[in-house]
Each structure stands twice: as C-alpha cells, then as structure tokens.
Amino acid sequence: MTSRRSNPFRPALGRACDTRAALVCAAVFALGACAQPWEGFHTGEQESAVVARLGQPREVYNLPDGSRRLMWPTQPMGEVTVAADIDATGKVISIRQVLQPNEFYRAEPGKWTKNEVLVNFGRPEETAYFPLMKREVWSYRYLEDGVWYLLFHFYFDDTGVLRSTQKSPDPLHEQGGDNKPM
C-alpha cells in the first residue's frame, strides 16, 4: 500500500480534482446566468402568453395611459418582483424585474407619492412609522449586483409624498457580518 506522501499520482490527481471542481463551479455559474422568468418575452406578445408562463399576477395596477401593470412579487422573503406592462389591446409593452437599483433610483423625492411607489414596485415587504421624524417608511428586499442582500426604503411625509430613500443591509441575511448570498 502506498502512502499519500509517496504516491506519484497524487499531484496529477489533485490537479484533476481542482479542474473538475472549477468546471462544476463554472457550470453552476453559467446556469445561474440563464434566462430569468421575465426574460424571453417580446414586445407585442399576448398577455395570455405571459400569464401562461408566470401564472396569475398577484397585483394589477391601471396606468395613466390606459395600460395595465401586472406584478408577480416574491416578497416578503424574496428579492424579485416581475412587472409586465400590457397595453389596452392585451399586448406586452415591457416586462422586467423592478426590485433593482436602476428602477429604485427613478423615484423622485418631492414628486412621487405612495401611489407611484406602489405602482412601480408593488406592495412593500414591510411598513413602519417613525413618529419623531413624522415619516412612514416602506421597505423592499432586493439583491444588489447579484451579491448583496439589501433593503431599499422609501420615506413618506404625512401627506404621502416621497421625501427620501435609503438602502441598508438586509438583517434577514446577516450572518457573521457578511451580507452575501450563501
């Protein structure tokens, strides 16, 4: 029987295992980068195709131009809300994941109201009221850059106007001080 130290094939075997592990990791990463449920739809497709693939929407909002926004949230525990804008004839205008920074940063403090936030992001994961600040806060769980679990907060005054926004680490995912996916 050969000991590990004297096994002449050990270095080659170790490299093969490292290579295999790297390939497995690359395959997992590639699969993670595959099309998301909201991808693969095209402008002009029928609403029925979206509903057939994603199921009945949990939220529906009428938009000022006569179109509708259908939403499939994963809140309170998930970090995704798919929104499909459908025109008056039942055709897809756009479909996207709305709980992400480029969507959040469209919100305009001083202009947007609770209704605009609701229509753009769906129902919040959590709401709270801070009496000393006289602010109601709506919080949405999301994943930033595919790495950081965060909460995005919208602060409203007592008239329902958006006054400020903030992002913070999501305490649900805080383990050992890092806030990265496990």
N, C-alpha and C positions, 0 to 999 in steps of 0.2 A: 504494500500500500504506500502510496506516495504522499508525503505531507504537503500542505499548501505552499510552504516555502520552497520546496524543491520541484514543484510542478512546473515544467517548462511551458505548458499551455495556458497557465493562469493569466499572464498579461494579455494574450490574444483573446481569451475568453472574457476577460474584464472589458476590453475594448468592444467586443461584440455585444455584450450586455448594455454598455453605455450607448452604443449606436442604436440598439433596439429600443432602449428607453427614450432616446431622443426622437426616434421615428414615431413612437407611440404618442409622445407629447405633441409633436408636430401635427399628427393626425387629429388629436383631440382639439388642438387649437384651430385647425382648419375646419373641423365640423362646427365649432363654436362660431366661426365666421360665416357659416352658411346662411342662406336666406332666412330672414326672420318672418314671422307670420304676416306682417304688414307689407312685406316686400313681394314683388311678383304681380301686383295688380297694376293695371294700366288705366290712364285717363280714358274715360268713355265706357269702361266696363259697366255692366249692370250691377246695381245694388245687391241683387239676389246672389251674385257670384261671391261677393264679399261676405254676406250673411251665411251662405252655404259653407264657406271655409272657416269663418271665425265664430259662427254661432250668432244667436240673437244678441244685439247690443244691450248693455246694462244701463246706458244713459243715451238719451236722444235730445238734441237741442236744435231749435229753429234759429237760423241765422238771418240777419237783417236783409240779405239779398234774395231771400226765398229758398235758399238751400237749407240742408239739414246737416248736423254733425252727429254721427253715430260713434259711440265710445265703448271700448272694451277695457275697463280698468282691471288691474291686478292688485290694487290697494285693498286692504291696509298692509298686507305683508309684502307684496310685490313692488317692483320698481318700474313697471311699464304700464302705459295707457295708450292703446292704439286708437287713433281718431280717423274716421273716414268722412270726408265732406262729400255730400251727394247733392247733385243739382235737382231742380224741380221735376225733371223727367226721369229721375231714378238712376242717373249715371254718375260714376265716380269722377270727382274733380281732383281729389288728392287723398292719399292715405299715408299716415306716418305715426311714429311713436312720439308723443308730445312731452313726456317727462324727461327732458334733457335740457342742458344749458341754453342752446341756441333758441329754444322755444321759450324758456323762462325769461330770458333777457329781452324778449319782445314786450313784456309787461311794462307799462309806463306809469310810474308813481305820479299821483296828481291827476291822472286822466282815467285810468282803468278803475272799474268798480268791482264789487264782489261778483256781479253777473258776468263780466268779461273774463275774470279768472275761472269761474265755474265753467263757462262755455269752452274756454281754451284748454283747461286741464282736468275737468271733471270734478267730482266731489273729492274733497281733501281727505287725507289719511287721518288727520286729527285737527281739531279746532280748540282754541283756548282763548281766554280773555285776560288781559293784563290791566287791572283797574287803575293802577298808578300811571300807566302810560296812556290809558284810555285807548287801547288798541286791541282788536281781535286779530288773532293770527291763525292762518290756515297753513297746514304743513303737508308736503308731498314727499314721499320716499322715492329716491331715484338712484341710479348708478351712473356716476360721472366718469367719463373716459374709459368705461368698461372695467374700472379698478376700484373707485372709491364709493362706498355706500354713504349717501348723504341725505339730508332733509333740506328741501327748499321751502322757505317760509315767506308768506305774503302777509304784511301788516296793514290792517284797515282801520281808519278812524271810525268814530261813532256814526258818521253819515254813510259808511260803506265804501268810501273812496280809498284806493290803494295809496299808502303813504311811503312804504319802504319794503324792501325784500332782503332776505338774508339766507345764506346756506350754512349748514352746520353738520358735523358728523352724525351719523345715524346711530343712536345708542343701542339699537337692536343688534348691530353687528360689531360693537366694540368688545373685542376680546384680547386681552393682553396689550392694549394700547394701539393695535393696528386696526385699521378700518377697511382692510382689503378683503375681497372675496376669499373664502376658504377653499 
